[in-house]
Amino acid sequence: MIRPDLEARGYQVFEVSAIAHKGLKELSFALAGIIAKARATKPKEEATRIVIRPKAVDDAGFTVAVDDEGIYRVRGEKPERWVRQTDFNNDEAVGYLADRLNRLGVEDALMKAGARAGDGVAIGPEENAVVFDWEPTVTAGAEMLGRRGEDHRLEEPRPAAQRRRDRDSERDDAEKEYDEFDPF
């Protein structure tokens, strides 16, 4: 009574009994036929073209520009990511950041842009850039050196060495004074 109505509407009808395992094979073949027809009518997908655009050999991955206030702005994926990852309360982390920036070529680019020791440098977008006074490393190049073999950054006296010299001088003065009054 239901089967003739469904067949009259154009549906295929399969009598299936899961317990008796009857009609399952016919149903499986019919489903496979429907899937095969659907796949045949579906247009073939074209493989998407993969376009590889290698970076230019001279592309450092960052830019250095001077703004109206005289601050050197460094923009680029790597320097900005490294600055975000750095704990500025840790001196070793700050030193490691300086080494990485130097290896990337940021210091050389700053020097080529005209930066001098003490100039302001900002890394990152304007709204939340990290700003600091630039102190080039010793390896930054001969441009930062004074006369041959001199570097003003290395000329600063070390406080501990000065204290030692003062202490030695006081001791020498005390020994001379003692020797002058020594009756023996």
C-alpha positions as CSV (number, residue, x, y, z in Angstrom):
1,M,0.0,0.0,0.0
2,I,2.8,2.5,0.7
3,R,5.2,1.0,-1.8
4,P,3.0,1.6,-4.9
5,D,2.5,5.2,-3.8
6,L,6.3,5.9,-3.5
7,E,7.0,4.1,-6.8
8,A,4.3,6.2,-8.5
9,R,6.1,9.3,-7.3
10,G,9.4,8.1,-8.9
11,Y,11.2,6.9,-5.8
12,Q,13.1,3.6,-5.8
13,V,11.9,1.4,-2.9
14,F,13.9,-1.3,-1.2
15,E,12.6,-3.7,1.3
16,V,15.3,-4.2,3.9
17,S,15.5,-6.3,7.0
18,A,18.6,-5.7,9.1
19,I,17.9,-8.6,11.4
20,A,17.3,-11.1,8.5
21,H,20.1,-9.5,6.4
22,K,17.7,-9.2,3.4
23,G,17.7,-6.4,0.8
24,L,20.9,-4.9,2.1
25,K,23.0,-5.8,-0.9
26,E,20.5,-4.3,-3.3
27,L,20.3,-1.1,-1.2
28,S,24.1,-0.8,-1.2
29,F,24.4,-1.2,-5.0
30,A,21.6,1.4,-5.5
31,L,23.4,3.9,-3.2
32,A,26.7,3.3,-5.0
33,G,24.9,3.9,-8.3
34,I,23.4,7.2,-7.0
35,I,26.9,8.3,-5.7
36,A,28.5,7.4,-9.1
37,K,25.9,9.5,-11.0
38,A,26.4,12.5,-8.6
39,R,30.2,12.3,-9.0
40,A,29.9,12.0,-12.8
41,T,27.7,15.1,-13.1
42,K,29.9,17.2,-10.7
43,P,32.4,19.3,-12.6
44,K,36.0,18.4,-12.1
45,E,37.9,20.7,-9.7
46,E,40.9,22.3,-11.1
47,A,43.9,22.2,-8.9
48,T,44.7,25.6,-7.6
49,R,48.0,27.0,-8.9
50,I,50.6,27.5,-6.3
51,V,52.6,30.6,-7.0
52,I,55.9,30.9,-5.3
53,R,57.3,34.3,-4.9
54,P,60.7,34.2,-3.3
55,K,62.0,37.2,-1.5
56,A,64.6,39.3,-3.3
57,V,68.2,38.6,-2.4
58,D,68.7,42.1,-1.1
59,D,65.5,42.2,0.9
60,A,66.5,42.5,4.6
61,G,62.9,42.2,5.8
62,F,62.8,45.6,7.5
63,T,63.0,49.3,6.6
64,V,64.5,52.3,8.4
65,A,63.0,55.7,7.9
66,V,63.5,59.1,9.7
67,D,60.3,60.8,10.8
68,D,59.7,64.6,11.3
69,E,60.9,64.5,14.9
70,G,64.2,63.0,13.9
71,I,63.4,59.5,15.3
72,Y,64.6,56.6,13.2
73,R,61.7,54.2,12.7
74,V,62.4,50.5,12.1
75,R,59.6,48.5,10.6
76,G,59.6,44.8,9.7
77,E,58.1,41.5,10.7
78,K,61.2,40.1,12.4
79,P,62.3,43.2,14.4
80,E,58.8,43.9,15.6
81,R,58.1,40.3,16.6
82,W,61.5,40.1,18.5
83,V,60.7,43.3,20.4
84,R,57.2,42.0,21.4
85,Q,58.9,38.8,22.7
86,T,61.5,40.6,24.7
87,D,61.3,41.0,28.5
88,F,62.9,44.5,28.9
89,N,63.3,43.9,32.7
90,N,65.9,41.2,31.9
91,D,69.3,42.6,30.9
92,E,70.3,39.3,29.1
93,A,67.1,39.4,27.1
94,V,67.8,43.0,26.0
95,G,71.4,42.0,25.1
96,Y,70.1,39.1,23.1
97,L,67.7,41.3,21.2
98,A,70.5,43.8,20.4
99,D,72.6,40.9,19.1
100,R,69.8,39.6,16.9
101,L,69.0,43.1,15.5
102,N,72.7,43.6,14.8
103,R,72.9,40.2,12.9
104,L,69.8,41.1,10.9
105,G,71.6,44.3,9.8
106,V,69.5,46.9,11.7
107,E,72.6,48.7,13.1
108,D,74.2,48.9,9.6
109,A,70.9,50.3,8.2
110,L,70.7,52.8,11.0
111,M,74.2,54.0,10.3
112,K,73.5,54.3,6.6
113,A,70.4,56.3,7.4
114,G,72.6,58.7,9.4
115,A,71.9,57.7,13.0
116,R,74.4,58.7,15.6
117,A,74.9,57.4,19.1
118,G,72.1,58.7,21.4
119,D,69.6,59.2,18.6
120,G,66.0,58.0,19.2
121,V,65.1,54.7,17.5
122,A,61.5,53.3,17.5
123,I,60.7,49.7,16.5
124,G,57.1,48.9,15.7
125,P,54.0,50.7,14.6
126,E,53.7,54.4,15.8
127,E,50.9,53.7,18.3
128,N,52.9,51.2,20.4
129,A,56.5,51.3,19.2
130,V,59.4,50.6,21.6
131,V,61.5,53.7,21.7
132,F,65.1,53.8,22.9
133,D,68.3,55.8,22.5
134,W,70.6,54.0,20.1
135,E,74.0,52.9,21.3
136,P,75.7,51.1,18.6
137,T,77.7,47.9,19.4
138,V,81.4,47.7,19.0
139,T,81.0,45.6,15.9
140,A,78.9,48.3,14.2
141,G,81.9,49.4,12.2
142,A,84.8,51.7,11.9
143,E,82.5,54.7,11.3
144,M,81.8,54.9,15.0
145,L,85.5,54.9,16.0
146,G,87.6,57.9,16.7
147,R,91.3,58.0,15.8
148,R,92.9,54.8,14.7
149,G,92.5,52.2,17.5
150,E,90.3,54.4,19.7
151,D,86.7,54.1,20.5
152,H,85.0,56.7,22.7
153,R,82.7,54.0,24.1
154,L,85.6,52.1,25.5
155,E,87.3,55.2,26.9
156,E,84.9,55.7,29.8
157,P,86.7,55.0,33.1
158,R,85.5,52.0,35.1
159,P,84.4,53.0,38.6
160,A,85.9,49.9,40.2
161,A,89.3,50.5,38.6
162,Q,89.2,54.1,39.7
163,R,88.4,53.1,43.3
164,R,91.3,50.6,43.2
165,R,93.7,53.3,42.0
166,D,92.5,55.7,44.7
167,R,92.9,53.0,47.4
168,D,96.4,52.2,46.2
169,S,97.3,55.8,46.2
170,E,96.1,56.3,49.7
171,R,98.0,53.2,50.9
172,D,101.2,54.5,49.2
173,D,100.8,57.9,50.8
174,A,100.2,56.3,54.2
175,E,103.4,54.1,53.7
176,K,105.4,57.2,52.8
177,E,104.1,59.1,55.8
178,Y,104.9,56.2,58.1
179,D,108.4,55.8,56.7
180,E,109.1,59.5,57.4
181,F,108.1,59.2,61.0
182,D,109.6,55.8,61.6
183,P,112.5,56.2,64.1
184,F,113.9,52.7,63.3
